[in-house]
């Protein structure tokens, strides 16, 4: 099983952009030194929920600062951009990274972001299929044209070409049955989990994935990955404090998704859901936080129920201090990863 790390680059306390980006680069370099396979970068806009508006740009910088680490987008929010621009950025990043790119694509879920681009979230989702069609055709070696409802493209060739053939691996971040189905029918890998998805829901996604794969029979075996907030510590009290930082992230994620968000002066404000799990339930069903043995047990449980080939660790969430994030990463690499080698 492969292990990656995820950068949302958030700051509830609205720390400076310079600090947040310096932390992000240091986390990525530490991930390479500690033996992680990937760093994944999220796209978000207009609030302290995530400072990273151009993941491909930062991924290019990180690729230049590393030698083995694969860089990934998780995700590029496809409806916010013209698909030809996305294709160009993907190909350029794959070229400059020497073929160390994994591409995560998503439809987006925050009305708050779409509205500030003058877009409607639902109409953006309607553009998704056409956009993906255009992106895939852009990777071909021959000129192409496209005639759709949203995009009408005369004969076009996209340069540069990606290094990986026919294109870098594509992952879909799937948080709904519809997303799982769309990924399988396209022959894309699936990454699920994140904040707010309990383990039993991920198991349901896996059962759906298996039924669809048996029906569609994709040309290659598809990968399934899970992303979780991860914090490794020798102290139970420290683990519970970290879980409350993860609750901040879960509250903001769900409030932005469900349109009861509050953003004040750019600060994302956590809004409690009408009902939410207590701390023990969070630790049991939503997070991988605790001692090394606890984290090993939780990941084994996820592997058994979800059948994953990739586990993505979100080590930096909420306002966890940088030193504690790096210490957690070191403990994970030393005490947890060897259990899955």
N, C-alpha and C positions, 0 to 999 in steps of 0.2 A: 504494500500500500504506500502511495506517495503522500507526502505532507507538504502543504504550502502555508503561506501566511497572507493575511488580508489587511489592506490598509484603507480604512474609511477616512482617516485624517480629520477627525472631529475634535472639537474643543468646547464643552459646555461653558467653560469660563472665558471663552473668546480670547485665547492666547494669540500672540502675534503670528502672522502668516510665516514670517521667517523662522520662528521657533517650530511651528508645525511641520514645515517642509524639511527642516534640518532633522527633526525626529524621524520623519518618514524615510528619508534616505538612510539614516543610521539603522533603522529597523530592517530595511532591505539588505543592507550590507551584512548585518548580523545574521540574517536568515541564511545568506550564502555561507558564511563562516561556520554556522552551526549545522549545515547539511540539509536544510530545507530545499525542496525542488523548485518551488514557485514563490513569487510574490504577485498578488492580485490587487489591482487598483480600481476603486469604485468611482463612478462619475456622479457628482451631485453639484447643485447650484444654489446660491443665494442665501445660505444659512450656515451656522456653525455646526450643523449636523455633519457636514463634510466639506472640507476646503478644496477638494480636488475636482476642478471643473474640466480638465483636459487630461484624462488618464494616459492617453497615448504619448503625450508630451513628457510627462514624468517618467513613463516606462522607458522612453528612449534615453533619458538621462541616467536612470538606474542601470539600464543595459550597458551603458558606457562605463559605469562605475563597478561593474561585476564581470565575471568571466564564465560562470557556470549556471547561475540562477536563471530560470525561465521567468520572463515577465508576462503578465497577463492583465487583461481588462475584465473586471467583474463588477459592473458591466459598462460598455458603451450604450447609452440610451439612444437607440436607433431613431425613433421618431423626432428627436430634437435636431437632427442633422440631415443634410442631403446624402443619400447613400453613396454617391460617387466620391464625396469627400471622405466618408468612412473607409471606403475601399482603398483610397490613396493613402490614408494614414496607416491602415493595417499593413499594406504592402511596404511602405517606407519603414515602419517599425520592425517588421520581420527582416528586412534587408539589413538595417543598421544593427540589429541584435544578433545577426548571424544565424537566424532561424531559431531563436530562443523564445518565440512568441506563442502564447495561447490566447485566443480571442473569446471573450464572453460578451454576448449580445443580449440586450433586454428591451422590453417595451416601455419601461418606466412605470412609476406608480404614484408619483407625487403631483397632485393638481397644482400645488404651490409653485413648483418649478415650471410646469407647462404654461401656466397662466402668464408668467413673467416673460416668456418667449412669444406671447401672443397666440398660444396654441391651446387646444382643448384636448384633455387626456384621452377621451374616447375616440376622437377623430385621429389622434396620433396612433392609437392601436390599430385603427383601420388601415393605416399606411404601412404597418409592420410587414405584412407578407410581400408587398411590392418592393419595399426597401431591401428585404433579404434576397429576393430574386435578383435585383440589380447588383447587390454586393457580390453574390456568387458568380454572376455572369462576368463581372469585372475581373475576376481572377483567371479567366480563360485566356488562352493565347491568341484567340482570334477576335477581331472587332465584333461588336454586338450593337444591336439597337433594342429599344424597349418601348412598348406602347401599353400603358396602363391607365387607370383612372387618375392616379396622383402624379405619375412620372411619365413623361414622354421624352425619350432620349434618342436623338438621331445616332447614326453609326459612330461608335466611340471605342477608343482603345485607352486603357488605363496603364500608366507607367508611374513608378517602376513595378515590376512583377515581384510577387513574394518569393522568398527563397524556398520555403516548404511547399511541396507540391501535393495536390493541386492548390492547396492553400493551408494556412496554419490551422491547427485543431480549433474547432468552434464549439463553444459551450453555451448553453442557455440556462440562465438562472430561473429555475422553475419553482414558483410559490403557489401554483394552482394546478388542478388537473388539466386545464386547457393548455397551459405552458408545457407540461410534461408531454401531452399528446403532440403538440406542435414540434417539439424537439425531436421526438422519436420519428415522426413522419418525415422530417427533414434529414434525418441521419446525424443529428447533433448530439454531443454529450450533454449530460444533465448535471447541474449543480443546484442543490437545494439546501434547506436549513436556514441559517441566518437567525436574526432576532425575531421571536414571536411564533416560531414554528415548533410545536412539540414533537417529540420523537415518534409518537404513534401516527402523527400526520405524515411524517416522512416515510414511515413504513407503508402507509396507504399509497403514497406516490410510487414506491418501489413496486408494489403489486400491480398498479396500473402500468408502469413502465414495462414490466415483464409481459403483461397481456398484449400490449401494443407491439412490442418487439417481436413476439411470436406471430402476430398478424402481419406486420409490415415486412419483416425479414430484411433488416438493413444490410447493406453490402459489407459492412464491417462491424465488429463487436463495439457497442457503444459503452462509454464509461459513465459511471455514476459517482458523484462526489457530494460530500456534505460539508457545510460551513457552520462552525460553532464559535461562540465566544469561549475563549480558553484562558485559564489562569491557573498556574501551578504554584503551590506554596506548601510549606510545612506546617502552617498555622491555620486551624479551623476558623479562628476569629478573622484572620486576614482574608480567608476565602469568602466569608459572608460579607465583608466590606466590599470586596470585588464584585460580588453578585449584585449588590445594590448599584454599583456603577453600571453593570450590564442592564439593570432595570431601567436606568435613565435612557439607555439606547433603545430598549424595547418600547418604552412609552413614546419616544419621539418617532420611531419608525412607524408604529401603529397609528399615531395621531396624524402623521403626514399621509399615510395610506388611506385613512378613513375620513379625512377632511374635518377633523376637529383639532387641527394643528393650531399652535400659537407660535409665531415668530415675532420677536420684539427687537427692533434695531438690529436685525440680522441674527440674533440669538435664538436658537431653537429651544423652546420651553417644553419640558416633559409634561404631558397631560395624561393622567391616569385613565385607563380604559374603564368602561362601566363595571367590568369584572376582570380581575387579573390574578395570576397565581401568587400564592404566598412565597416566602423566601425558600422554604424547603422544597416546594413544588418546582420553583425555578431551577434549583440545583439538581433536582431529579430528572426533569423532563425537557429542559430548555438549554442547559449550559453544560460545559465541561470545565468545572472549577473545583479545585480541592487539592489534596495531596497527590503525589505521583500515582499511588495505587488507585485512588479514586478516579483520576483521569484515565488511566489504563482501562479500568472497569467500564467506564462510560463509553469510551471509544470502541471497545470490544462489543458492547451492547449495540451501538449504532451499526457496527459492521455486520453483526448477526441479523439485525432487523432490516437494514437498508441495503446490504450487500455492496458496500462502497469499494472503489479502487483508489479514491483520493479523499483525504481529509484536510480541510482548510481551516487554519487556526486564526481567529480574530483575537490577537493578543492585546491590542490597544483599543479600548472602548471606554466611553465616558471620559472622566478626568483622571484616569489612572496615571500616576507619576511615571515619567520615562524610565527611571531606574528600576521601578518594579516591573514594568513591561519587559525590559531586557532581562531581568533576573528570571522572570517566568519563562521566557523563551529558552534561556540556558538550562533551566531545570527540565523543561519539556524535552529538549534535545538529548540531555544526558540520561534522564530517568524514564521517560515515556516512550520515545521513538524506538529504542532498542527492543522493546516488547513486541514490535510489529515488523522487525527485520527478517 
